[in-house]
Amino acid sequence: MNPFLSQAISLAESNVKQGGRPLGAVVVKDDTVIATGVNRMQAECDPTAHAELLALREAGKALKSPRQAG
């Protein structure tokens, strides 16, 4: 299995153990993980707090750019 997919699954499993939903996301650039996220909709009462959106937001901060090409 792809190691990045394995990491996303692990994040999802950990989130369930903490009372969250089974969703995790990993943003990868040049074979390096630059951001991760888990579903936080219930915890934050935020309908936009999907794992992939939170991971993309963190990636933007890490890259200091809204562009995430590559």
PyMOL Python script that loads the backbone (N, CA, C, O; Angstrom):
from pymol import cmd

cmd.read_pdbstr("""\
ATOM      1  N   MET A   1       0.848  -1.186   0.000  1.00  0.00           N
ATOM      2  CA  MET A   1       0.000   0.000   0.000  1.00  0.00           C
ATOM      3  C   MET A   1       0.888   1.242   0.000  1.00  0.00           C
ATOM      4  O   MET A   1       1.968   1.246   0.591  1.00  0.00           O
ATOM      5  N   ASN A   2       0.436   2.256  -0.648  1.00  0.00           N
ATOM      6  CA  ASN A   2       1.142   3.534  -0.679  1.00  0.00           C
ATOM      7  C   ASN A   2       1.315   4.064   0.747  1.00  0.00           C
ATOM      8  O   ASN A   2       0.349   4.093   1.509  1.00  0.00           O
ATOM      9  N   PRO A   3       2.533   4.483   1.120  1.00  0.00           N
ATOM     10  CA  PRO A   3       2.755   4.939   2.503  1.00  0.00           C
ATOM     11  C   PRO A   3       1.951   6.187   2.864  1.00  0.00           C
ATOM     12  O   PRO A   3       1.605   6.385   4.029  1.00  0.00           O
ATOM     13  N   PHE A   4       1.657   7.019   1.886  1.00  0.00           N
ATOM     14  CA  PHE A   4       0.877   8.225   2.172  1.00  0.00           C
ATOM     15  C   PHE A   4      -0.582   7.869   2.429  1.00  0.00           C
ATOM     16  O   PHE A   4      -1.231   8.464   3.290  1.00  0.00           O
ATOM     17  N   LEU A   5      -1.093   6.903   1.683  1.00  0.00           N
ATOM     18  CA  LEU A   5      -2.450   6.419   1.927  1.00  0.00           C
ATOM     19  C   LEU A   5      -2.522   5.745   3.295  1.00  0.00           C
ATOM     20  O   LEU A   5      -3.493   5.918   4.031  1.00  0.00           O
ATOM     21  N   SER A   6      -1.495   4.983   3.626  1.00  0.00           N
ATOM     22  CA  SER A   6      -1.439   4.349   4.945  1.00  0.00           C
ATOM     23  C   SER A   6      -1.463   5.400   6.059  1.00  0.00           C
ATOM     24  O   SER A   6      -2.104   5.204   7.091  1.00  0.00           O
ATOM     25  N   GLN A   7      -0.765   6.506   5.842  1.00  0.00           N
ATOM     26  CA  GLN A   7      -0.749   7.568   6.846  1.00  0.00           C
ATOM     27  C   GLN A   7      -2.134   8.198   6.983  1.00  0.00           C
ATOM     28  O   GLN A   7      -2.574   8.487   8.095  1.00  0.00           O
ATOM     29  N   ALA A   8      -2.820   8.411   5.868  1.00  0.00           N
ATOM     30  CA  ALA A   8      -4.169   8.985   5.914  1.00  0.00           C
ATOM     31  C   ALA A   8      -5.120   8.051   6.660  1.00  0.00           C
ATOM     32  O   ALA A   8      -5.960   8.507   7.436  1.00  0.00           O
ATOM     33  N   ILE A   9      -4.991   6.757   6.428  1.00  0.00           N
ATOM     34  CA  ILE A   9      -5.827   5.775   7.125  1.00  0.00           C
ATOM     35  C   ILE A   9      -5.521   5.783   8.616  1.00  0.00           C
ATOM     36  O   ILE A   9      -6.432   5.722   9.442  1.00  0.00           O
ATOM     37  N   SER A  10      -4.255   5.858   8.955  1.00  0.00           N
ATOM     38  CA  SER A  10      -3.860   5.917  10.364  1.00  0.00           C
ATOM     39  C   SER A  10      -4.424   7.157  11.055  1.00  0.00           C
ATOM     40  O   SER A  10      -4.893   7.085  12.191  1.00  0.00           O
ATOM     41  N   LEU A  11      -4.375   8.285  10.363  1.00  0.00           N
ATOM     42  CA  LEU A  11      -4.954   9.522  10.908  1.00  0.00           C
ATOM     43  C   LEU A  11      -6.453   9.343  11.160  1.00  0.00           C
ATOM     44  O   LEU A  11      -6.976   9.763  12.192  1.00  0.00           O
ATOM     45  N   ALA A  12      -7.129   8.715  10.203  1.00  0.00           N
ATOM     46  CA  ALA A  12      -8.571   8.491  10.344  1.00  0.00           C
ATOM     47  C   ALA A  12      -8.874   7.587  11.532  1.00  0.00           C
ATOM     48  O   ALA A  12      -9.799   7.848  12.300  1.00  0.00           O
ATOM     49  N   GLU A  13      -8.092   6.527  11.677  1.00  0.00           N
ATOM     50  CA  GLU A  13      -8.302   5.601  12.795  1.00  0.00           C
ATOM     51  C   GLU A  13      -8.054   6.303  14.135  1.00  0.00           C
ATOM     52  O   GLU A  13      -8.807   6.107  15.089  1.00  0.00           O
ATOM     53  N   SER A  14      -7.024   7.100  14.201  1.00  0.00           N
ATOM     54  CA  SER A  14      -6.734   7.848  15.433  1.00  0.00           C
ATOM     55  C   SER A  14      -7.845   8.832  15.750  1.00  0.00           C
ATOM     56  O   SER A  14      -8.201   9.028  16.912  1.00  0.00           O
ATOM     57  N   ASN A  15      -8.392   9.451  14.708  1.00  0.00           N
ATOM     58  CA  ASN A  15      -9.468  10.414  14.911  1.00  0.00           C
ATOM     59  C   ASN A  15     -10.709   9.734  15.496  1.00  0.00           C
ATOM     60  O   ASN A  15     -11.393  10.305  16.345  1.00  0.00           O
ATOM     61  N   VAL A  16     -10.994   8.519  15.040  1.00  0.00           N
ATOM     62  CA  VAL A  16     -12.134   7.763  15.574  1.00  0.00           C
ATOM     63  C   VAL A  16     -11.913   7.470  17.060  1.00  0.00           C
ATOM     64  O   VAL A  16     -12.840   7.584  17.861  1.00  0.00           O
ATOM     65  N   LYS A  17     -10.698   7.096  17.421  1.00  0.00           N
ATOM     66  CA  LYS A  17     -10.392   6.802  18.826  1.00  0.00           C
ATOM     67  C   LYS A  17     -10.579   8.026  19.717  1.00  0.00           C
ATOM     68  O   LYS A  17     -10.806   7.898  20.920  1.00  0.00           O
ATOM     69  N   GLN A  18     -10.483   9.214  19.117  1.00  0.00           N
ATOM     70  CA  GLN A  18     -10.666  10.453  19.869  1.00  0.00           C
ATOM     71  C   GLN A  18     -12.092  10.980  19.748  1.00  0.00           C
ATOM     72  O   GLN A  18     -12.381  12.105  20.157  1.00  0.00           O
ATOM     73  N   GLY A  19     -12.984  10.162  19.183  1.00  0.00           N
ATOM     74  CA  GLY A  19     -14.385  10.536  19.091  1.00  0.00           C
ATOM     75  C   GLY A  19     -14.767  11.219  17.799  1.00  0.00           C
ATOM     76  O   GLY A  19     -15.899  11.677  17.651  1.00  0.00           O
ATOM     77  N   GLY A  20     -13.842  11.295  16.864  1.00  0.00           N
ATOM     78  CA  GLY A  20     -14.124  11.942  15.581  1.00  0.00           C
ATOM     79  C   GLY A  20     -14.616  10.958  14.537  1.00  0.00           C
ATOM     80  O   GLY A  20     -14.892   9.795  14.833  1.00  0.00           O
ATOM     81  N   ARG A  21     -14.719  11.442  13.324  1.00  0.00           N
ATOM     82  CA  ARG A  21     -15.173  10.619  12.209  1.00  0.00           C
ATOM     83  C   ARG A  21     -13.972  10.005  11.502  1.00  0.00           C
ATOM     84  O   ARG A  21     -12.867  10.538  11.608  1.00  0.00           O
ATOM     85  N   PRO A  22     -14.155   8.904  10.787  1.00  0.00           N
ATOM     86  CA  PRO A  22     -13.040   8.169  10.187  1.00  0.00           C
ATOM     87  C   PRO A  22     -12.548   8.763   8.858  1.00  0.00           C
ATOM     88  O   PRO A  22     -12.632   8.125   7.809  1.00  0.00           O
ATOM     89  N   LEU A  23     -12.042   9.976   8.928  1.00  0.00           N
ATOM     90  CA  LEU A  23     -11.554  10.637   7.720  1.00  0.00           C
ATOM     91  C   LEU A  23     -10.225  11.321   8.012  1.00  0.00           C
ATOM     92  O   LEU A  23     -10.097  12.071   8.980  1.00  0.00           O
ATOM     93  N   GLY A  24      -9.239  11.051   7.159  1.00  0.00           N
ATOM     94  CA  GLY A  24      -7.926  11.671   7.297  1.00  0.00           C
ATOM     95  C   GLY A  24      -7.412  12.059   5.924  1.00  0.00           C
ATOM     96  O   GLY A  24      -7.776  11.438   4.925  1.00  0.00           O
ATOM     97  N   ALA A  25      -6.576  13.072   5.863  1.00  0.00           N
ATOM     98  CA  ALA A  25      -6.021  13.535   4.588  1.00  0.00           C
ATOM     99  C   ALA A  25      -4.549  13.882   4.757  1.00  0.00           C
ATOM    100  O   ALA A  25      -4.118  14.349   5.812  1.00  0.00           O
ATOM    101  N   VAL A  26      -3.789  13.644   3.696  1.00  0.00           N
ATOM    102  CA  VAL A  26      -2.363  13.941   3.680  1.00  0.00           C
ATOM    103  C   VAL A  26      -2.058  14.707   2.398  1.00  0.00           C
ATOM    104  O   VAL A  26      -2.440  14.268   1.313  1.00  0.00           O
ATOM    105  N   VAL A  27      -1.375  15.844   2.508  1.00  0.00           N
ATOM    106  CA  VAL A  27      -0.948  16.610   1.335  1.00  0.00           C
ATOM    107  C   VAL A  27       0.542  16.343   1.150  1.00  0.00           C
ATOM    108  O   VAL A  27       1.341  16.529   2.067  1.00  0.00           O
ATOM    109  N   VAL A  28       0.894  15.905  -0.051  1.00  0.00           N
ATOM    110  CA  VAL A  28       2.268  15.515  -0.356  1.00  0.00           C
ATOM    111  C   VAL A  28       2.785  16.360  -1.519  1.00  0.00           C
ATOM    112  O   VAL A  28       2.086  16.568  -2.510  1.00  0.00           O
ATOM    113  N   LYS A  29       4.003  16.835  -1.383  1.00  0.00           N
ATOM    114  CA  LYS A  29       4.660  17.566  -2.470  1.00  0.00           C
ATOM    115  C   LYS A  29       6.079  17.032  -2.576  1.00  0.00           C
ATOM    116  O   LYS A  29       6.806  16.978  -1.584  1.00  0.00           O
ATOM    117  N   ASP A  30       6.465  16.641  -3.770  1.00  0.00           N
ATOM    118  CA  ASP A  30       7.807  16.110  -4.006  1.00  0.00           C
ATOM    119  C   ASP A  30       8.132  14.968  -3.041  1.00  0.00           C
ATOM    120  O   ASP A  30       9.217  14.923  -2.462  1.00  0.00           O
ATOM    121  N   ASP A  31       7.189  14.054  -2.878  1.00  0.00           N
ATOM    122  CA  ASP A  31       7.342  12.878  -2.006  1.00  0.00           C
ATOM    123  C   ASP A  31       7.575  13.214  -0.540  1.00  0.00           C
ATOM    124  O   ASP A  31       8.142  12.409   0.199  1.00  0.00           O
ATOM    125  N   THR A  32       7.143  14.396  -0.114  1.00  0.00           N
ATOM    126  CA  THR A  32       7.263  14.809   1.283  1.00  0.00           C
ATOM    127  C   THR A  32       5.899  15.253   1.796  1.00  0.00           C
ATOM    128  O   THR A  32       5.214  16.040   1.144  1.00  0.00           O
ATOM    129  N   VAL A  33       5.508  14.753   2.957  1.00  0.00           N
ATOM    130  CA  VAL A  33       4.254  15.184   3.570  1.00  0.00           C
ATOM    131  C   VAL A  33       4.439  16.618   4.064  1.00  0.00           C
ATOM    132  O   VAL A  33       5.338  16.901   4.856  1.00  0.00           O
ATOM    133  N   ILE A  34       3.585  17.511   3.590  1.00  0.00           N
ATOM    134  CA  ILE A  34       3.681  18.904   4.038  1.00  0.00           C
ATOM    135  C   ILE A  34       2.529  19.296   4.945  1.00  0.00           C
ATOM    136  O   ILE A  34       2.598  20.318   5.628  1.00  0.00           O
ATOM    137  N   ALA A  35       1.462  18.489   4.959  1.00  0.00           N
ATOM    138  CA  ALA A  35       0.336  18.810   5.837  1.00  0.00           C
ATOM    139  C   ALA A  35      -0.575  17.592   5.970  1.00  0.00           C
ATOM    140  O   ALA A  35      -0.633  16.734   5.089  1.00  0.00           O
ATOM    141  N   THR A  36      -1.280  17.544   7.093  1.00  0.00           N
ATOM    142  CA  THR A  36      -2.271  16.495   7.316  1.00  0.00           C
ATOM    143  C   THR A  36      -3.518  17.126   7.913  1.00  0.00           C
ATOM    144  O   THR A  36      -3.492  18.262   8.387  1.00  0.00           O
ATOM    145  N   GLY A  37      -4.600  16.376   7.882  1.00  0.00           N
ATOM    146  CA  GLY A  37      -5.825  16.848   8.506  1.00  0.00           C
ATOM    147  C   GLY A  37      -6.748  15.692   8.812  1.00  0.00           C
ATOM    148  O   GLY A  37      -6.675  14.637   8.182  1.00  0.00           O
ATOM    149  N   VAL A  38      -7.607  15.896   9.775  1.00  0.00           N
ATOM    150  CA  VAL A  38      -8.659  14.936  10.093  1.00  0.00           C
ATOM    151  C   VAL A  38      -9.979  15.692  10.139  1.00  0.00           C
ATOM    152  O   VAL A  38     -10.010  16.910  10.315  1.00  0.00           O
ATOM    153  N   ASN A  39     -11.063  14.949   9.977  1.00  0.00           N
ATOM    154  CA  ASN A  39     -12.376  15.572  10.008  1.00  0.00           C
ATOM    155  C   ASN A  39     -12.649  16.147  11.391  1.00  0.00           C
ATOM    156  O   ASN A  39     -12.577  15.427  12.387  1.00  0.00           O
ATOM    157  N   ARG A  40     -12.957  17.426  11.460  1.00  0.00           N
ATOM    158  CA  ARG A  40     -13.209  18.117  12.732  1.00  0.00           C
ATOM    159  C   ARG A  40     -14.585  18.784  12.749  1.00  0.00           C
ATOM    160  O   ARG A  40     -14.840  19.662  13.573  1.00  0.00           O
ATOM    161  N   MET A  41     -15.466  18.369  11.844  1.00  0.00           N
ATOM    162  CA  MET A  41     -16.783  19.014  11.737  1.00  0.00           C
ATOM    163  C   MET A  41     -17.545  18.994  13.053  1.00  0.00           C
ATOM    164  O   MET A  41     -18.072  20.022  13.478  1.00  0.00           O
ATOM    165  N   GLN A  42     -17.611  17.839  13.702  1.00  0.00           N
ATOM    166  CA  GLN A  42     -18.352  17.724  14.959  1.00  0.00           C
ATOM    167  C   GLN A  42     -17.645  18.472  16.080  1.00  0.00           C
ATOM    168  O   GLN A  42     -18.281  19.212  16.830  1.00  0.00           O
ATOM    169  N   ALA A  43     -16.350  18.289  16.197  1.00  0.00           N
ATOM    170  CA  ALA A  43     -15.583  18.886  17.295  1.00  0.00           C
ATOM    171  C   ALA A  43     -15.609  20.404  17.263  1.00  0.00           C
ATOM    172  O   ALA A  43     -15.637  21.050  18.310  1.00  0.00           O
ATOM    173  N   GLU A  44     -15.601  20.973  16.069  1.00  0.00           N
ATOM    174  CA  GLU A  44     -15.558  22.429  15.941  1.00  0.00           C
ATOM    175  C   GLU A  44     -16.899  23.037  15.548  1.00  0.00           C
ATOM    176  O   GLU A  44     -17.015  24.252  15.386  1.00  0.00           O
ATOM    177  N   CYS A  45     -17.913  22.180  15.395  1.00  0.00           N
ATOM    178  CA  CYS A  45     -19.239  22.644  14.945  1.00  0.00           C
ATOM    179  C   CYS A  45     -19.092  23.508  13.687  1.00  0.00           C
ATOM    180  O   CYS A  45     -19.708  24.566  13.559  1.00  0.00           O
ATOM    181  N   ASP A  46     -18.267  23.027  12.781  1.00  0.00           N
ATOM    182  CA  ASP A  46     -17.927  23.766  11.566  1.00  0.00           C
ATOM    183  C   ASP A  46     -18.183  22.873  10.354  1.00  0.00           C
ATOM    184  O   ASP A  46     -17.483  21.879  10.166  1.00  0.00           O
ATOM    185  N   PRO A  47     -19.177  23.211   9.529  1.00  0.00           N
ATOM    186  CA  PRO A  47     -19.489  22.371   8.376  1.00  0.00           C
ATOM    187  C   PRO A  47     -18.390  22.350   7.315  1.00  0.00           C
ATOM    188  O   PRO A  47     -18.445  21.536   6.393  1.00  0.00           O
ATOM    189  N   THR A  48     -17.402  23.223   7.426  1.00  0.00           N
ATOM    190  CA  THR A  48     -16.305  23.228   6.451  1.00  0.00           C
ATOM    191  C   THR A  48     -15.055  22.516   6.965  1.00  0.00           C
ATOM    192  O   THR A  48     -14.049  22.471   6.258  1.00  0.00           O
ATOM    193  N   ALA A  49     -15.092  21.966   8.162  1.00  0.00           N
ATOM    194  CA  ALA A  49     -13.895  21.368   8.765  1.00  0.00           C
ATOM    195  C   ALA A  49     -13.678  19.923   8.307  1.00  0.00           C
ATOM    196  O   ALA A  49     -13.480  19.023   9.123  1.00  0.00           O
ATOM    197  N   HIS A  50     -13.719  19.721   6.998  1.00  0.00           N
ATOM    198  CA  HIS A  50     -13.433  18.419   6.400  1.00  0.00           C
ATOM    199  C   HIS A  50     -11.928  18.173   6.440  1.00  0.00           C
ATOM    200  O   HIS A  50     -11.140  19.118   6.392  1.00  0.00           O
ATOM    201  N   ALA A  51     -11.534  16.925   6.525  1.00  0.00           N
ATOM    202  CA  ALA A  51     -10.115  16.563   6.612  1.00  0.00           C
ATOM    203  C   ALA A  51      -9.304  17.169   5.471  1.00  0.00           C
ATOM    204  O   ALA A  51      -8.240  17.746   5.697  1.00  0.00           O
ATOM    205  N   GLU A  52      -9.810  17.037   4.247  1.00  0.00           N
ATOM    206  CA  GLU A  52      -9.037  17.519   3.101  1.00  0.00           C
ATOM    207  C   GLU A  52      -8.918  19.039   3.084  1.00  0.00           C
ATOM    208  O   GLU A  52      -7.880  19.571   2.692  1.00  0.00           O
ATOM    209  N   LEU A  53      -9.960  19.738   3.503  1.00  0.00           N
ATOM    210  CA  LEU A  53      -9.881  21.202   3.542  1.00  0.00           C
ATOM    211  C   LEU A  53      -8.919  21.678   4.615  1.00  0.00           C
ATOM    212  O   LEU A  53      -8.158  22.619   4.390  1.00  0.00           O
ATOM    213  N   LEU A  54      -8.942  21.043   5.777  1.00  0.00           N
ATOM    214  CA  LEU A  54      -8.018  21.421   6.840  1.00  0.00           C
ATOM    215  C   LEU A  54      -6.573  21.130   6.426  1.00  0.00           C
ATOM    216  O   LEU A  54      -5.671  21.914   6.722  1.00  0.00           O
ATOM    217  N   ALA A  55      -6.356  20.005   5.742  1.00  0.00           N
ATOM    218  CA  ALA A  55      -5.008  19.678   5.266  1.00  0.00           C
ATOM    219  C   ALA A  55      -4.546  20.690   4.221  1.00  0.00           C
ATOM    220  O   ALA A  55      -3.386  21.102   4.240  1.00  0.00           O
ATOM    221  N   LEU A  56      -5.420  21.092   3.323  1.00  0.00           N
ATOM    222  CA  LEU A  56      -5.052  22.089   2.309  1.00  0.00           C
ATOM    223  C   LEU A  56      -4.746  23.446   2.943  1.00  0.00           C
ATOM    224  O   LEU A  56      -3.833  24.148   2.507  1.00  0.00           O
ATOM    225  N   ARG A  57      -5.503  23.810   3.961  1.00  0.00           N
ATOM    226  CA  ARG A  57      -5.224  25.074   4.662  1.00  0.00           C
ATOM    227  C   ARG A  57      -3.850  25.036   5.317  1.00  0.00           C
ATOM    228  O   ARG A  57      -3.093  26.005   5.247  1.00  0.00           O
ATOM    229  N   GLU A  58      -3.531  23.909   5.957  1.00  0.00           N
ATOM    230  CA  GLU A  58      -2.220  23.769   6.595  1.00  0.00           C
ATOM    231  C   GLU A  58      -1.101  23.756   5.554  1.00  0.00           C
ATOM    232  O   GLU A  58      -0.021  24.295   5.794  1.00  0.00           O
ATOM    233  N   ALA A  59      -1.358  23.146   4.411  1.00  0.00           N
ATOM    234  CA  ALA A  59      -0.355  23.128   3.344  1.00  0.00           C
ATOM    235  C   ALA A  59      -0.073  24.544   2.854  1.00  0.00           C
ATOM    236  O   ALA A  59       1.081  24.900   2.613  1.00  0.00           O
ATOM    237  N   GLY A  60      -1.107  25.341   2.708  1.00  0.00           N
ATOM    238  CA  GLY A  60      -0.923  26.734   2.296  1.00  0.00           C
ATOM    239  C   GLY A  60      -0.055  27.499   3.280  1.00  0.00           C
ATOM    240  O   GLY A  60       0.803  28.288   2.885  1.00  0.00           O
ATOM    241  N   LYS A  61      -0.286  27.261   4.564  1.00  0.00           N
ATOM    242  CA  LYS A  61       0.532  27.916   5.593  1.00  0.00           C
ATOM    243  C   LYS A  61       1.975  27.426   5.529  1.00  0.00           C
ATOM    244  O   LYS A  61       2.911  28.220   5.626  1.00  0.00           O
ATOM    245  N   ALA A  62       2.153  26.113   5.364  1.00  0.00           N
ATOM    246  CA  ALA A  62       3.505  25.540   5.320  1.00  0.00           C
ATOM    247  C   ALA A  62       4.288  26.062   4.116  1.00  0.00           C
ATOM    248  O   ALA A  62       5.486  26.329   4.202  1.00  0.00           O
ATOM    249  N   LEU A  63       3.584  26.200   2.997  1.00  0.00           N
ATOM    250  CA  LEU A  63       4.235  26.675   1.766  1.00  0.00           C
ATOM    251  C   LEU A  63       4.271  28.192   1.659  1.00  0.00           C
ATOM    252  O   LEU A  63       4.939  28.751   0.789  1.00  0.00           O
ATOM    253  N   LYS A  64       3.541  28.855   2.560  1.00  0.00           N
ATOM    254  CA  LYS A  64       3.404  30.306   2.527  1.00  0.00           C
ATOM    255  C   LYS A  64       2.880  30.777   1.162  1.00  0.00           C
ATOM    256  O   LYS A  64       3.322  31.786   0.612  1.00  0.00           O
ATOM    257  N   SER A  65       1.923  30.003   0.644  1.00  0.00           N
ATOM    258  CA  SER A  65       1.348  30.304  -0.665  1.00  0.00           C
ATOM    259  C   SER A  65       0.047  29.539  -0.829  1.00  0.00           C
ATOM    260  O   SER A  65      -0.073  28.412  -0.348  1.00  0.00           O
ATOM    261  N   PRO A  66      -0.938  30.141  -1.506  1.00  0.00           N
ATOM    262  CA  PRO A  66      -2.157  29.398  -1.796  1.00  0.00           C
ATOM    263  C   PRO A  66      -1.947  28.431  -2.958  1.00  0.00           C
ATOM    264  O   PRO A  66      -2.799  27.576  -3.201  1.00  0.00           O
ATOM    265  N   ARG A  67      -0.846  28.544  -3.672  1.00  0.00           N
ATOM    266  CA  ARG A  67      -0.570  27.661  -4.807  1.00  0.00           C
ATOM    267  C   ARG A  67       0.140  26.409  -4.314  1.00  0.00           C
ATOM    268  O   ARG A  67       1.127  26.468  -3.581  1.00  0.00           O
ATOM    269  N   GLN A  68      -0.401  25.281  -4.742  1.00  0.00           N
ATOM    270  CA  GLN A  68       0.152  24.021  -4.244  1.00  0.00           C
ATOM    271  C   GLN A  68       0.487  23.089  -5.407  1.00  0.00           C
ATOM    272  O   GLN A  68       0.311  21.874  -5.314  1.00  0.00           O
ATOM    273  N   ALA A  69       0.963  23.665  -6.483  1.00  0.00           N
ATOM    274  CA  ALA A  69       1.339  22.861  -7.644  1.00  0.00           C
ATOM    275  C   ALA A  69       2.458  21.892  -7.285  1.00  0.00           C
ATOM    276  O   ALA A  69       3.309  22.195  -6.449  1.00  0.00           O
ATOM    277  N   GLY A  70       2.449  20.736  -7.917  1.00  0.00           N
ATOM    278  CA  GLY A  70       3.508  19.762  -7.702  1.00  0.00           C
ATOM    279  C   GLY A  70       3.095  18.736  -6.700  1.00  0.00           C
ATOM    280  O   GLY A  70       3.868  17.829  -6.391  1.00  0.00           O
TER     281      GLY A  70
END
""", "prot")
cmd.dss("prot")
cmd.show_as("cartoon", "prot")
cmd.util.cbc("prot")
cmd.orient("prot")
